[in-house]
């Protein structure tokens, strides 16, 4: 099997890093990471889809990993990531692709599909369902304490000070430990998010020291300035789209132990089928032991679900 290769593509004035594997003539599957993830979080899935005859592409967003930072990270918006994705597809001459997104990468997939449905063959989201763009802010963060991690990280300067006490490798380590639990990370009044983790707590069994070192090195390069701006301070642009329904085939993979299910109304939105009012051709798969990092925690099972989905759909001809 060929190896994952790396290249840079000029997109909207920035050099975006992307990892890829598979023939350029094959139908493309584009993977979009969350936080604190990076292209590397898709290593298992990229190889699996390439072996199945697809071209796997995993970019680092602007300001993440090996991609160029924007000139003014604090002015980066969620819409910039959508514009970058569109420009990347154009630069690679990809007329239609499959999209796979995890965490806030699922929001990138959702919004992109609403705006550019003609470019999407189908999509998969992990950890977060399709969320339609709305003219008002989302409500799933309501009724959570002030120490809720997103509330803390939305505050300019607070997460920078919290993270700045540690090297990037330790920050990533703490986030992976915290976010692989079934409880929403919430700090007490006089505590920062990084302080919730006991330094003696081991990494999850599926996340190795080598994995951690890889993530740490990538965040040594990029830092966290852009990553804290998007998603936490520019999570979803408020768009008033009259009919945000999308008709492309879709798959949602959720871990039963994913803390996201405890956000206000989130589990009901999924299990009641309300999400299918926006994505009628959606299949939902729950993984009983799955956490927020299902694609790294249980790669073979996730790969199987993704390939079962992809292989039932027509490829680009």
N, C-alpha and C positions, 0 to 999 in steps of 0.2 A: 504494500500500500504506500502511495506517495505521502510525503510529509506536508504538514501545514506550512504554507509559505506566507511571506509578509511583503506588503508593498505600501506605497503612499500614493494617494490620489488627490489632486488639487480640486478642492470643493469650496466654492464661495470665498476664495482668497486664502484658504487654509489648506495645509497638507494633512489630510486625514489618513490615519493608519488603518489598514484593514488586513486581517488574516484570511486566507482562503485555501481551499483544497477542492480538487475536482476539476473536470474538464471545462474549459471556457465555453464549449459548445453545448453544455448540459443546462437544463433548467436550474435557475439559481434559487437558493434558499438563503435569505438574509436574516442573520441573528442580531437582535438588539438587546444589549445588556441592561441591567439595573445598577443600583448602588449597594455596596462598594465594588461591584463586579466590573468586568472589563472583557475584552474579547475572549480572554482565557477561560472565562466561566462556561463557554460553549465548547470546550475542547472535545468532550466526549460526543456531543451531538454532531459536531462538524464532521468528524471522522465517519460516524455512522451514516449520515446522509450522503457523504461522498462515496462510500462503499456501495450505496444503493443506486448510484448513478446520477446524483445531483452535484451541482457546484455550490459549495458552502462558503458563505462570505460573512465575516463578523467584523464590523468596524468598531473602533473606539470613537465615542462621540468627541466633538470638539472640547478641548480642555481635559480630556480623560486619557490616561495611559500614554500612548506614544503619539497621539494626535496633537497638532498644534493647539496652543491655547488661543482663545479669541483675544483681540487687543484689549478689551475691557470686560473681563470675566463677569463682573457684577451687573453688566447690562445684558448678558446672555439670556435669551428667552426660550421657552419650550418650542416656540415656532421656529427658532433657528435650527433646532434638531430636525424638524420636519423638512425645512428647506435643504438642509445638508443631505438628508436621505434621498430626496428627490434629485438633487444635483449629482449624488453618487450614482444612482441608477442611470441617469443620463450619461454621465462620464463613462460608465461601463457598457453603454448601449444595451441596457436591459429593459425591454419593453414591458415585461410582466414578470413578477417574482412571487414566491411564497415568503411571508414574513413570520418570524418567530420572535416574540418579545417576553421578557421576564421583568417582574417588578414594575418600575416606571417605564421600562421598555415596552410593556404592554400598553401603556398609555400612548406611546409614540406610534405603535402599531394601530391602535384604535383610531386616533386622530388622522393618521396618514390614510387609512383605508376609507374613512369618511370623505376626505378631501380628494383622494386620488384612487377611487375604487377601480378605475380602468387599468391601473398598474398592478393590481393585487390578484393573484390566482386563488389565494386562500391564506388564512393566518392561524397561528397558534399563540395563545398567551398562557403564561405560567405565573401563578401566585397572585395575579390581579385579573379580573374579568374585563371584557369590553366595557368601557365607560363612555357614554356619549358626551360630546361637547355640549355645554349648557351655557346660557347667558348668566347664570348665577353660580357661586362657588359650590363645590361638592359638599355633601352633608355627612359623609361617613366618618369625619373627624370630630363631629359634635359629641358633646357629653363626655369627653375625655379630659383627665386632669391636666393642669398646667405643665406638669412634668413629662407629658407625652413627647416622645422624641421628635416628632415633626414640628410641634410647637416650639420646642427648644432650638431646633436647627433652622427654623425660619427667621429667628432673631439675628440680625446681622452682627457678626463679631463673636457671638456666644460660642458657637461650635468651633470657630477658629481658635478661640482661647482654650476650649476644652481639648480639642485635638492637638493643639500646639504643645501640650505638655508631654507628648509621646512621639515616637518616630512613626512613620506611616505604617510600618509592619504591625506595630502594636494596635494602632487604630483599626486596621482591617481585622486583626485577630479578635478584638473586642466586639466589633460589629457582627462578625460571623458567629461568635458565641451567643450574643444577645438575640440575634434575629433568627437563629435556628431553634429557638424555644417557642412554645405555644402561647406564651403570654406576651402582650404588647409591652415593648420597652418603655417604662415610665419611671422617671427619677423622682425622688422625694424633693421637698422644697429647697433644701440646702445642698443638693447633690447634682452633679453633672452626669450626662449619659455615660461617659466613659467610666465613671466611678461605680456604676452598677455592677461591673464585672470584677469578680475577685481574681487577682493576678494568677492564683494557683489553679483556676478552672482550666481543664484541658480543652483542646480543640475538639470539635465534633469528630467522631471516628473516621468519617469519610473525607476529611479535609486534612491533608498532610502538611508537615513543616515545609516541604518543597513547594506545595501549592501556596502556602502563606508567603514564602520568600518571593515567589513570582509576583504575587499581588503587591507585596511591599515595594519591590523594585519599580513596578509600574507607577505606583503612587509617589514614589520618590521623584520620579520624572515629572509627573503632572501636578502634584499637590492636590489640595481639595477645594481650591477657590471656585472653579467652575462647577465642580460636583455639588457643592453646597448651594450654589445659585440655581442650578437645574438638576434635580427637581424641586428642592425644598423651598426656594423663594420665587419660583416661577413654575409652579407645578402644572397647572393647566390653564392655558389662555381661555378666557371666557368668550366663547363664540356662540352666536345665536343662529344655529343652523336649523331650518324649519323641519327637515326630516332626516335625522341622523342615522336612519336604518341602513344597514349594509347587507347585501344579498350574497356575498361570497361565502364559500364553505369555511367553517371555523371550528377550532378545538380549544377548549379551556381545560388546563391541567391544574388541579388544586390539591395541595396536601391537606389532609384532615387535621393536621397539627400545625397548620400555618397560622400564625398570629393574626394575619390580615382578616381571617374569618371573624375575628372579634371586633372589627371596626363596626360602628353603628350601621345596622341595616345590611351589611355586606353579605352575610350568609343567607339571609332571606332573599336578597336580590338574586343570588345564584340559584338556590334550591327551589324557590318558588317559580322559577322560569321567567321572571321579569326581564332578565338579561336577553332572553330569546325574542322579546318584542323588538329589540334593536338588531339582533343577529339571528334571524329565523333559522339559518342553516348551521346552528351551533350544536356541537356535541360536547358534553361535559364529562370529564373523568376525574374522580376523586381517588387519591392514593392514601390508604388508611394510616400509614406511618409517615407520610410526607410532611416536611417542614417547608419553610419559605425558600429553601435552596434545593428543591427536588431534583433539578437537572444535574447537580453535583452529588447529591446524597444518594440517589438511586438512578444512575445513568442508564443502565440497561433497560429498566422498566420505562423510563421516559423516552428513550430512543425507540422502543417498541411502539409506544403510543403515537409518537410523531410519524414514524414510518408507516404505520397502519393508516394514518390520516393522509399522508402525502401520496401514497401509492394507489389510493382509490380515486385520485383526481387527475385530470389530464395535464400533461406537461406542455410547455411552450413548443410549438412546432415551427 
